[in-house]
Amino acid sequence: MSRPDLSRQSSSPEYWHAETRSDSVVVMNIPGLLSRAREFDIDVSVVVAVPSHAQDPVSASWHELTLEVDGRRQWSRRVPSHNPGESDGLDYHLRLRLEAGQSVRVRALAGCQGSQIRRLLIEARENLSD
């Protein structure tokens, strides 16, 4: 996970990144900042490899993505995996405001049947436009 340089000017937006290519859970903790409130655009995505036999009704493949913020489920979706022999995925976007001093824990959980998780990613970009 990358961490921003908090000694830089406050006009530079924060960027946070957490990723795994070998697990079904990724967690990002953004610490509170006492000097000001912040707003983040949070993007979560999962990419799965779909086997070439995925459209066979006996081996129906699916993948799912769940997003939790401070332990509360914000969004969840399960879909059939498409593109046999290729990849498929799910994405979700959330705008999140943190008050001065407030920290947040963002957790993404991925699951699949018949497919294989290739990448699970959370990115948080501070939105400085007012």
PyMOL CGO cylinders between C-alpha atoms (Angstrom):
from pymol import cmd
from pymol.cgo import CYLINDER

trace = [
    CYLINDER, 0.00, 0.00, 0.00, 1.34, 3.42, -0.86, 0.3, 1, 1, 1, 1, 1, 1,
    CYLINDER, 1.34, 3.42, -0.86, 1.11, 6.23, 1.66, 0.3, 1, 1, 1, 1, 1, 1,
    CYLINDER, 1.11, 6.23, 1.66, 1.04, 9.93, 0.86, 0.3, 1, 1, 1, 1, 1, 1,
    CYLINDER, 1.04, 9.93, 0.86, 3.79, 12.26, 1.99, 0.3, 1, 1, 1, 1, 1, 1,
    CYLINDER, 3.79, 12.26, 1.99, 1.90, 14.27, 4.64, 0.3, 1, 1, 1, 1, 1, 1,
    CYLINDER, 1.90, 14.27, 4.64, 4.70, 16.85, 4.84, 0.3, 1, 1, 1, 1, 1, 1,
    CYLINDER, 4.70, 16.85, 4.84, 3.93, 18.16, 1.35, 0.3, 1, 1, 1, 1, 1, 1,
    CYLINDER, 3.93, 18.16, 1.35, 1.69, 21.11, 0.60, 0.3, 1, 1, 1, 1, 1, 1,
    CYLINDER, 1.69, 21.11, 0.60, -1.98, 20.61, 1.37, 0.3, 1, 1, 1, 1, 1, 1,
    CYLINDER, -1.98, 20.61, 1.37, -2.83, 21.54, -2.24, 0.3, 1, 1, 1, 1, 1, 1,
    CYLINDER, -2.83, 21.54, -2.24, -1.53, 18.16, -3.42, 0.3, 1, 1, 1, 1, 1, 1,
    CYLINDER, -1.53, 18.16, -3.42, -4.26, 15.50, -3.37, 0.3, 1, 1, 1, 1, 1, 1,
    CYLINDER, -4.26, 15.50, -3.37, -3.74, 12.31, -1.38, 0.3, 1, 1, 1, 1, 1, 1,
    CYLINDER, -3.74, 12.31, -1.38, -3.63, 9.00, -3.22, 0.3, 1, 1, 1, 1, 1, 1,
    CYLINDER, -3.63, 9.00, -3.22, -4.02, 5.60, -1.52, 0.3, 1, 1, 1, 1, 1, 1,
    CYLINDER, -4.02, 5.60, -1.52, -3.67, 2.21, -3.17, 0.3, 1, 1, 1, 1, 1, 1,
    CYLINDER, -3.67, 2.21, -3.17, -4.11, -1.36, -1.91, 0.3, 1, 1, 1, 1, 1, 1,
    CYLINDER, -4.11, -1.36, -1.91, -3.97, -4.41, -4.16, 0.3, 1, 1, 1, 1, 1, 1,
    CYLINDER, -3.97, -4.41, -4.16, -3.61, -8.17, -4.14, 0.3, 1, 1, 1, 1, 1, 1,
    CYLINDER, -3.61, -8.17, -4.14, -3.17, -10.70, -6.90, 0.3, 1, 1, 1, 1, 1, 1,
    CYLINDER, -3.17, -10.70, -6.90, -3.29, -13.75, -4.69, 0.3, 1, 1, 1, 1, 1, 1,
    CYLINDER, -3.29, -13.75, -4.69, -6.01, -13.20, -2.10, 0.3, 1, 1, 1, 1, 1, 1,
    CYLINDER, -6.01, -13.20, -2.10, -9.75, -12.54, -1.95, 0.3, 1, 1, 1, 1, 1, 1,
    CYLINDER, -9.75, -12.54, -1.95, -9.56, -9.70, 0.61, 0.3, 1, 1, 1, 1, 1, 1,
    CYLINDER, -9.56, -9.70, 0.61, -7.82, -6.33, 0.48, 0.3, 1, 1, 1, 1, 1, 1,
    CYLINDER, -7.82, -6.33, 0.48, -7.93, -3.65, 3.19, 0.3, 1, 1, 1, 1, 1, 1,
    CYLINDER, -7.93, -3.65, 3.19, -7.06, 0.04, 3.06, 0.3, 1, 1, 1, 1, 1, 1,
    CYLINDER, -7.06, 0.04, 3.06, -6.79, 2.25, 6.15, 0.3, 1, 1, 1, 1, 1, 1,
    CYLINDER, -6.79, 2.25, 6.15, -6.78, 6.01, 5.64, 0.3, 1, 1, 1, 1, 1, 1,
    CYLINDER, -6.78, 6.01, 5.64, -5.78, 7.83, 8.83, 0.3, 1, 1, 1, 1, 1, 1,
    CYLINDER, -5.78, 7.83, 8.83, -7.52, 10.95, 10.03, 0.3, 1, 1, 1, 1, 1, 1,
    CYLINDER, -7.52, 10.95, 10.03, -6.03, 14.36, 9.38, 0.3, 1, 1, 1, 1, 1, 1,
    CYLINDER, -6.03, 14.36, 9.38, -6.60, 16.85, 12.20, 0.3, 1, 1, 1, 1, 1, 1,
    CYLINDER, -6.60, 16.85, 12.20, -6.12, 19.96, 10.08, 0.3, 1, 1, 1, 1, 1, 1,
    CYLINDER, -6.12, 19.96, 10.08, -9.03, 19.54, 7.65, 0.3, 1, 1, 1, 1, 1, 1,
    CYLINDER, -9.03, 19.54, 7.65, -11.90, 17.50, 6.26, 0.3, 1, 1, 1, 1, 1, 1,
    CYLINDER, -11.90, 17.50, 6.26, -11.28, 15.53, 3.07, 0.3, 1, 1, 1, 1, 1, 1,
    CYLINDER, -11.28, 15.53, 3.07, -13.35, 13.96, 0.31, 0.3, 1, 1, 1, 1, 1, 1,
    CYLINDER, -13.35, 13.96, 0.31, -12.22, 10.83, -1.54, 0.3, 1, 1, 1, 1, 1, 1,
    CYLINDER, -12.22, 10.83, -1.54, -13.26, 9.08, -4.71, 0.3, 1, 1, 1, 1, 1, 1,
    CYLINDER, -13.26, 9.08, -4.71, -12.95, 5.38, -3.89, 0.3, 1, 1, 1, 1, 1, 1,
    CYLINDER, -12.95, 5.38, -3.89, -12.71, 2.85, -6.73, 0.3, 1, 1, 1, 1, 1, 1,
    CYLINDER, -12.71, 2.85, -6.73, -12.83, -0.89, -6.12, 0.3, 1, 1, 1, 1, 1, 1,
    CYLINDER, -12.83, -0.89, -6.12, -12.40, -3.55, -8.79, 0.3, 1, 1, 1, 1, 1, 1,
    CYLINDER, -12.40, -3.55, -8.79, -11.92, -7.26, -9.20, 0.3, 1, 1, 1, 1, 1, 1,
    CYLINDER, -11.92, -7.26, -9.20, -10.63, -9.00, -12.33, 0.3, 1, 1, 1, 1, 1, 1,
    CYLINDER, -10.63, -9.00, -12.33, -11.11, -12.74, -12.78, 0.3, 1, 1, 1, 1, 1, 1,
    CYLINDER, -11.11, -12.74, -12.78, -9.78, -15.23, -15.32, 0.3, 1, 1, 1, 1, 1, 1,
    CYLINDER, -9.78, -15.23, -15.32, -12.67, -17.09, -16.94, 0.3, 1, 1, 1, 1, 1, 1,
    CYLINDER, -12.67, -17.09, -16.94, -12.01, -20.67, -18.08, 0.3, 1, 1, 1, 1, 1, 1,
    CYLINDER, -12.01, -20.67, -18.08, -12.83, -21.58, -21.67, 0.3, 1, 1, 1, 1, 1, 1,
    CYLINDER, -12.83, -21.58, -21.67, -15.65, -23.90, -20.52, 0.3, 1, 1, 1, 1, 1, 1,
    CYLINDER, -15.65, -23.90, -20.52, -17.39, -21.13, -18.50, 0.3, 1, 1, 1, 1, 1, 1,
    CYLINDER, -17.39, -21.13, -18.50, -20.55, -21.11, -20.64, 0.3, 1, 1, 1, 1, 1, 1,
    CYLINDER, -20.55, -21.11, -20.64, -21.17, -24.82, -19.99, 0.3, 1, 1, 1, 1, 1, 1,
    CYLINDER, -21.17, -24.82, -19.99, -24.35, -24.88, -17.83, 0.3, 1, 1, 1, 1, 1, 1,
    CYLINDER, -24.35, -24.88, -17.83, -22.88, -27.61, -15.63, 0.3, 1, 1, 1, 1, 1, 1,
    CYLINDER, -22.88, -27.61, -15.63, -19.87, -25.46, -14.73, 0.3, 1, 1, 1, 1, 1, 1,
    CYLINDER, -19.87, -25.46, -14.73, -21.58, -22.06, -14.47, 0.3, 1, 1, 1, 1, 1, 1,
    CYLINDER, -21.58, -22.06, -14.47, -18.92, -19.53, -13.47, 0.3, 1, 1, 1, 1, 1, 1,
    CYLINDER, -18.92, -19.53, -13.47, -19.62, -16.42, -11.43, 0.3, 1, 1, 1, 1, 1, 1,
    CYLINDER, -19.62, -16.42, -11.43, -17.72, -13.74, -9.55, 0.3, 1, 1, 1, 1, 1, 1,
    CYLINDER, -17.72, -13.74, -9.55, -18.68, -11.28, -6.84, 0.3, 1, 1, 1, 1, 1, 1,
    CYLINDER, -18.68, -11.28, -6.84, -17.40, -8.14, -5.16, 0.3, 1, 1, 1, 1, 1, 1,
    CYLINDER, -17.40, -8.14, -5.16, -18.36, -6.68, -1.78, 0.3, 1, 1, 1, 1, 1, 1,
    CYLINDER, -18.36, -6.68, -1.78, -17.31, -3.31, -0.36, 0.3, 1, 1, 1, 1, 1, 1,
    CYLINDER, -17.31, -3.31, -0.36, -17.31, -2.52, 3.36, 0.3, 1, 1, 1, 1, 1, 1,
    CYLINDER, -17.31, -2.52, 3.36, -16.60, 0.87, 4.93, 0.3, 1, 1, 1, 1, 1, 1,
    CYLINDER, -16.60, 0.87, 4.93, -15.76, 0.77, 8.65, 0.3, 1, 1, 1, 1, 1, 1,
    CYLINDER, -15.76, 0.77, 8.65, -17.25, -2.71, 8.89, 0.3, 1, 1, 1, 1, 1, 1,
    CYLINDER, -17.25, -2.71, 8.89, -20.56, -1.87, 7.21, 0.3, 1, 1, 1, 1, 1, 1,
    CYLINDER, -20.56, -1.87, 7.21, -21.50, -3.32, 3.85, 0.3, 1, 1, 1, 1, 1, 1,
    CYLINDER, -21.50, -3.32, 3.85, -21.90, -0.54, 1.29, 0.3, 1, 1, 1, 1, 1, 1,
    CYLINDER, -21.90, -0.54, 1.29, -22.35, -2.57, -1.88, 0.3, 1, 1, 1, 1, 1, 1,
    CYLINDER, -22.35, -2.57, -1.88, -22.30, -6.15, -3.09, 0.3, 1, 1, 1, 1, 1, 1,
    CYLINDER, -22.30, -6.15, -3.09, -22.89, -7.82, -6.44, 0.3, 1, 1, 1, 1, 1, 1,
    CYLINDER, -22.89, -7.82, -6.44, -22.61, -11.33, -7.90, 0.3, 1, 1, 1, 1, 1, 1,
    CYLINDER, -22.61, -11.33, -7.90, -22.69, -11.80, -11.67, 0.3, 1, 1, 1, 1, 1, 1,
    CYLINDER, -22.69, -11.80, -11.67, -22.12, -14.63, -14.14, 0.3, 1, 1, 1, 1, 1, 1,
    CYLINDER, -22.12, -14.63, -14.14, -18.60, -14.67, -15.54, 0.3, 1, 1, 1, 1, 1, 1,
    CYLINDER, -18.60, -14.67, -15.54, -18.50, -13.95, -19.28, 0.3, 1, 1, 1, 1, 1, 1,
    CYLINDER, -18.50, -13.95, -19.28, -15.74, -14.02, -21.92, 0.3, 1, 1, 1, 1, 1, 1,
    CYLINDER, -15.74, -14.02, -21.92, -14.69, -17.70, -21.82, 0.3, 1, 1, 1, 1, 1, 1,
    CYLINDER, -14.69, -17.70, -21.82, -10.92, -18.04, -22.08, 0.3, 1, 1, 1, 1, 1, 1,
    CYLINDER, -10.92, -18.04, -22.08, -10.46, -14.33, -21.26, 0.3, 1, 1, 1, 1, 1, 1,
    CYLINDER, -10.46, -14.33, -21.26, -11.12, -12.12, -18.23, 0.3, 1, 1, 1, 1, 1, 1,
    CYLINDER, -11.12, -12.12, -18.23, -14.13, -10.43, -16.68, 0.3, 1, 1, 1, 1, 1, 1,
    CYLINDER, -14.13, -10.43, -16.68, -14.60, -8.12, -13.73, 0.3, 1, 1, 1, 1, 1, 1,
    CYLINDER, -14.60, -8.12, -13.73, -16.67, -5.87, -11.52, 0.3, 1, 1, 1, 1, 1, 1,
    CYLINDER, -16.67, -5.87, -11.52, -16.09, -2.23, -10.55, 0.3, 1, 1, 1, 1, 1, 1,
    CYLINDER, -16.09, -2.23, -10.55, -17.66, 0.08, -7.99, 0.3, 1, 1, 1, 1, 1, 1,
    CYLINDER, -17.66, 0.08, -7.99, -17.21, 3.79, -7.28, 0.3, 1, 1, 1, 1, 1, 1,
    CYLINDER, -17.21, 3.79, -7.28, -17.99, 5.60, -4.03, 0.3, 1, 1, 1, 1, 1, 1,
    CYLINDER, -17.99, 5.60, -4.03, -17.48, 9.19, -2.91, 0.3, 1, 1, 1, 1, 1, 1,
    CYLINDER, -17.48, 9.19, -2.91, -16.60, 9.40, 0.78, 0.3, 1, 1, 1, 1, 1, 1,
    CYLINDER, -16.60, 9.40, 0.78, -16.23, 12.45, 3.02, 0.3, 1, 1, 1, 1, 1, 1,
    CYLINDER, -16.23, 12.45, 3.02, -14.00, 12.31, 6.08, 0.3, 1, 1, 1, 1, 1, 1,
    CYLINDER, -14.00, 12.31, 6.08, -14.40, 15.01, 8.70, 0.3, 1, 1, 1, 1, 1, 1,
    CYLINDER, -14.40, 15.01, 8.70, -11.29, 16.47, 10.36, 0.3, 1, 1, 1, 1, 1, 1,
    CYLINDER, -11.29, 16.47, 10.36, -9.70, 13.77, 12.50, 0.3, 1, 1, 1, 1, 1, 1,
    CYLINDER, -9.70, 13.77, 12.50, -11.85, 10.97, 11.06, 0.3, 1, 1, 1, 1, 1, 1,
    CYLINDER, -11.85, 10.97, 11.06, -10.12, 7.85, 9.76, 0.3, 1, 1, 1, 1, 1, 1,
    CYLINDER, -10.12, 7.85, 9.76, -11.66, 5.10, 7.63, 0.3, 1, 1, 1, 1, 1, 1,
    CYLINDER, -11.66, 5.10, 7.63, -11.15, 1.42, 6.92, 0.3, 1, 1, 1, 1, 1, 1,
    CYLINDER, -11.15, 1.42, 6.92, -12.17, 0.23, 3.46, 0.3, 1, 1, 1, 1, 1, 1,
    CYLINDER, -12.17, 0.23, 3.46, -12.33, -3.51, 2.79, 0.3, 1, 1, 1, 1, 1, 1,
    CYLINDER, -12.33, -3.51, 2.79, -13.02, -5.26, -0.50, 0.3, 1, 1, 1, 1, 1, 1,
    CYLINDER, -13.02, -5.26, -0.50, -13.94, -8.94, -0.62, 0.3, 1, 1, 1, 1, 1, 1,
    CYLINDER, -13.94, -8.94, -0.62, -14.03, -10.98, -3.81, 0.3, 1, 1, 1, 1, 1, 1,
    CYLINDER, -14.03, -10.98, -3.81, -15.39, -14.43, -4.46, 0.3, 1, 1, 1, 1, 1, 1,
    CYLINDER, -15.39, -14.43, -4.46, -15.81, -16.67, -7.45, 0.3, 1, 1, 1, 1, 1, 1,
    CYLINDER, -15.81, -16.67, -7.45, -16.86, -20.09, -8.64, 0.3, 1, 1, 1, 1, 1, 1,
    CYLINDER, -16.86, -20.09, -8.64, -15.36, -21.57, -11.78, 0.3, 1, 1, 1, 1, 1, 1,
    CYLINDER, -15.36, -21.57, -11.78, -13.27, -18.44, -12.35, 0.3, 1, 1, 1, 1, 1, 1,
    CYLINDER, -13.27, -18.44, -12.35, -10.01, -17.39, -10.70, 0.3, 1, 1, 1, 1, 1, 1,
    CYLINDER, -10.01, -17.39, -10.70, -9.28, -14.04, -9.04, 0.3, 1, 1, 1, 1, 1, 1,
    CYLINDER, -9.28, -14.04, -9.04, -6.43, -12.28, -10.84, 0.3, 1, 1, 1, 1, 1, 1,
    CYLINDER, -6.43, -12.28, -10.84, -6.54, -8.85, -9.19, 0.3, 1, 1, 1, 1, 1, 1,
    CYLINDER, -6.54, -8.85, -9.19, -8.41, -7.12, -6.36, 0.3, 1, 1, 1, 1, 1, 1,
    CYLINDER, -8.41, -7.12, -6.36, -7.82, -3.39, -6.03, 0.3, 1, 1, 1, 1, 1, 1,
    CYLINDER, -7.82, -3.39, -6.03, -8.88, -0.38, -3.95, 0.3, 1, 1, 1, 1, 1, 1,
    CYLINDER, -8.88, -0.38, -3.95, -7.82, 3.14, -4.93, 0.3, 1, 1, 1, 1, 1, 1,
    CYLINDER, -7.82, 3.14, -4.93, -8.66, 6.35, -3.09, 0.3, 1, 1, 1, 1, 1, 1,
    CYLINDER, -8.66, 6.35, -3.09, -8.07, 9.74, -4.69, 0.3, 1, 1, 1, 1, 1, 1,
    CYLINDER, -8.07, 9.74, -4.69, -8.64, 12.91, -2.75, 0.3, 1, 1, 1, 1, 1, 1,
    CYLINDER, -8.64, 12.91, -2.75, -11.03, 15.27, -4.48, 0.3, 1, 1, 1, 1, 1, 1,
    CYLINDER, -11.03, 15.27, -4.48, -9.77, 18.84, -4.01, 0.3, 1, 1, 1, 1, 1, 1,
    CYLINDER, -9.77, 18.84, -4.01, -12.42, 20.59, -6.12, 0.3, 1, 1, 1, 1, 1, 1,
    CYLINDER, -12.42, 20.59, -6.12, -14.67, 22.80, -4.02, 0.3, 1, 1, 1, 1, 1, 1,
]
cmd.load_cgo(trace, "trace")
